[in-house]
Amino acid sequence: MTVALAASGSGALKQWTVADGGNGHFYEAVAVPSVITWQQANIAAEAAGGYLVTITSEAENNFVFDLIDEPAYWNPSYNLRGPWIGAYQPEGAPEPDGGWEWVSGENFDYANWDTGQPNNSGGLENRIHFGNRPGRTPTWNDVPQDFPEIKSYVVEYVPEPATIILLGAGGAGLVRRRRVRKTR
């Protein structure tokens, strides 16, 4: 399936080029006016033709963090709460750190947990976002899927092989909607 992307205006759409050591995918940081649950962000990412970002290496984590290292993507609550990413822990997985999965079905071999995370505080923490410190940080924190303090998310788009058409300076292209595994 091919869909035309239009930059949402709320975020940056940037390609992690193969020449720069990346995977050739496009990434979009999206901020919302209020807050958004993980499930709402997941649905919005799929509706846009992508999926919540899956981060499978330190280099990719650094690339995504550079994209979101701006106040618009962080909620200044007790600690800064950064964007949702596409990781979830299925019901019944061993706590606190067992069974994490990516929405794309890729192996969950890389993680960048903050100190003491994941901790499954309150027994319901089964989704991941950036942050949970007084300053913006590239580390991750686990929270419940309906956590009421996240106001952004990151979408990853897979370009069609050998067919990227940029539509204007804002950078939109044709992408292939990657098969996304449904979460609970």
Buried (B, 14 or more C-beta within 10 A) or exposed (E): EEBEBEBBEBBBBBBBEEEEEBBBBBBBBBBBEEBBBBBBBBEBBBEBBBBBBBBBBEBBBEBBBBBBBBEEBBBEBEBBBBBBBBBBBEEEBEBBBEBBBBBBEBEBEBBBBBEEBBBBBEEEBBBBBBBBBEEBBBBBBBBBBEBBBBBBBBBBBBBEEEEEEEEEEEBBBBBBBBEBEEBE
